[in-house]
Amino acid sequence: YVKMEELRIEHEEQMEMLNVKLDRAVEAVKIKPSAKLREMQQNEKLVAVNERVEEAMNYRKELKILEIKEAQRIEDLRAKNAENQRKKLEAQQLKEIHQLKAKIETGKHNLQI
C-alpha cells in the first residue's frame, strides 16, 4: 500500500508538471499561423505602400476578421493539444497503477503458496 501511495504522489507531480508546461507561452509558438493570414498581411502592406487607401482599408477589414478567426483556431488547437496530452498521461498512469496492483496480487499469491 505504501507503493500505491508513492505512485499516486508521483502521478500528481507528473500532472502538475504537464500543466505547467502547457501553460507556458512556448506551447503557443509551436502552432504556425495559416498561410492565408500571412499572405493577406503582406498584401495589405504592399497596397498601403502604393497608397491605394480604399483597397488597403478593405484588406484591413478582411485581415481583422481573419486574425480573429486565426486566434480562435490557435486557441482551439492549444486546448485540444493540452487535452490530448493530459489524456495520454492519465492513460499511462492508469496502466502503471494496474501493473502495480497485478504485482501486489502476484506477491500475495506467492505468500499464500
C-alpha positions as CSV (number, residue, x, y, z in Angstrom):
1,Y,0.0,0.0,0.0
2,V,3.0,2.3,0.5
3,K,3.9,1.7,-3.1
4,M,0.4,2.7,-4.2
5,E,0.7,5.9,-2.3
6,E,4.1,6.7,-3.7
7,L,2.8,6.0,-7.2
8,R,-0.2,8.3,-6.6
9,I,2.1,11.2,-5.4
10,E,4.3,10.7,-8.4
11,H,1.3,10.8,-10.8
12,E,0.1,14.1,-9.2
13,E,3.6,15.6,-9.6
14,Q,3.6,14.4,-13.3
15,M,0.2,16.0,-14.0
16,E,1.3,19.3,-12.3
17,M,4.5,19.4,-14.4
18,L,2.4,18.8,-17.6
19,N,0.0,21.6,-16.6
20,V,2.9,24.0,-16.0
21,K,4.5,23.0,-19.3
22,L,1.2,23.6,-21.2
23,D,0.6,27.0,-19.6
24,R,3.9,28.3,-20.9
25,A,3.8,30.6,-23.9
26,V,6.3,28.4,-25.7
27,E,3.5,25.9,-26.5
28,A,1.6,28.6,-28.4
29,V,4.6,29.3,-30.6
30,K,4.7,25.8,-31.8
31,I,1.4,26.4,-33.8
32,K,2.1,28.1,-37.1
33,P,-0.3,30.8,-38.4
34,S,-2.2,29.9,-41.6
35,A,-0.5,30.8,-44.9
36,K,-3.6,32.8,-46.0
37,L,-3.2,35.1,-43.0
38,R,0.5,35.7,-43.8
39,E,-0.3,36.4,-47.4
40,M,-3.0,38.9,-46.6
41,Q,-0.7,40.7,-44.2
42,Q,1.9,41.1,-46.9
43,N,-0.7,42.2,-49.5
44,E,-2.1,44.8,-47.0
45,K,1.4,46.2,-46.6
46,L,2.1,46.3,-50.3
47,V,-1.2,48.1,-51.0
48,A,-0.6,50.6,-48.2
49,V,2.9,51.3,-49.7
50,N,1.3,52.0,-53.1
51,E,-1.1,54.5,-51.4
52,R,-4.3,52.8,-52.6
53,V,-6.2,53.8,-49.5
54,E,-9.6,52.3,-50.2
55,E,-8.1,48.9,-51.2
56,A,-5.8,49.0,-48.1
57,M,-8.8,49.6,-45.9
58,N,-10.7,46.6,-47.4
59,Y,-7.6,44.5,-46.8
60,R,-7.5,45.7,-43.2
61,K,-11.2,44.8,-42.6
62,E,-10.7,41.3,-44.1
63,L,-7.5,40.9,-42.2
64,K,-9.1,41.9,-38.9
65,I,-11.8,39.2,-39.3
66,L,-9.2,36.6,-40.4
67,E,-6.9,37.4,-37.4
68,I,-9.8,36.9,-35.0
69,K,-10.6,33.5,-36.7
70,E,-6.9,32.6,-36.6
71,A,-6.6,33.4,-32.9
72,Q,-9.7,31.3,-32.2
73,R,-8.2,28.4,-34.3
74,I,-4.9,28.6,-32.4
75,E,-6.7,28.6,-29.0
76,D,-8.8,25.6,-30.0
77,L,-5.7,23.8,-31.2
78,R,-3.9,24.5,-27.9
79,A,-6.8,23.3,-25.9
80,K,-7.2,20.2,-28.0
81,N,-3.4,19.5,-27.7
82,A,-3.4,20.1,-24.0
83,E,-6.4,17.7,-23.5
84,N,-4.7,15.0,-25.6
85,Q,-1.5,15.3,-23.6
86,R,-3.5,15.0,-20.3
87,K,-5.4,12.0,-21.6
88,K,-2.2,10.3,-22.7
89,L,-0.6,10.9,-19.3
90,E,-3.7,9.7,-17.5
91,A,-3.8,6.5,-19.6
92,Q,-0.1,5.9,-18.9
93,Q,-0.7,6.4,-15.1
94,L,-3.7,4.1,-15.1
95,K,-1.5,1.4,-16.8
96,E,1.1,1.9,-14.1
97,I,-1.5,1.5,-11.4
98,H,-2.8,-1.7,-12.9
99,Q,0.7,-3.1,-13.3
100,L,1.4,-2.3,-9.6
101,K,-1.9,-3.9,-8.5
102,A,-1.1,-7.0,-10.5
103,K,2.4,-7.1,-9.0
104,I,0.9,-6.8,-5.5
105,E,-1.6,-9.6,-6.2
106,T,1.2,-11.9,-7.5
107,G,3.1,-11.2,-4.3
108,K,0.1,-12.1,-2.2
109,H,-0.4,-15.4,-4.2
110,N,3.3,-16.2,-3.7
111,L,3.0,-15.7,0.0
112,Q,-0.1,-18.0,0.2
113,I,1.7,-20.7,-1.6
